Amino acid sequence: MQSGMIFQYDRSEQNGLLMLTNGEKKEFNIDNWVDALNEPFVGQKISYEFVSGKAQIWVEGSQRLELQESAVEVDEDEIDLGDVDDHITYYISMGFNLVKDSMENGSRIVNLRYYRNGEFGEATIKENNGVISLTQSMNGQTIVNR
């Protein structure tokens, strides 16, 4: 693993150039970005690793994620998971990143986020007295609200 920074980045083309600490320059595109919480931008400090024939790039100090190629939209009728932890596991398997898991006024509230290839999403899972509610949005559109 190496450190570096984003030297150039074109948001519309979703590609750019990295400058690694060893002096190497590497071209990259958004498919190499494995950080669900952050978008690439010029001057950003990054971590870089070449794994199984593919470059992987994420914000230095951020959690590196192995993400699917694109988000899977959820049909709310297909979700029949037992508890909050089952929901969390399900969303992480879809490429979401756990952002916050907290207790507020006796309710457990879990927030997860997704960012990949210009797509973004958020899921909020709330559990109060054994009743689970779920809200998920993708690209600003609510797709699950139960």
DAHUFEN-V709439 format. One record per helix or strand. SS is the DSSP state (helix for helix, strand for strand). FROM is the first residue (numbers start at 1). LEN is the number of residues. Records with the same first field share a line. If there is no record, write none. Layout:
SS = FROM-LEN  FROM-LEN
This chain:
strand = 2-9  15-6  25-5  33-1  45-7  54-6  97-8  107-10  119-10  131-8  141-5
helix = 30-3  76-3  84-10
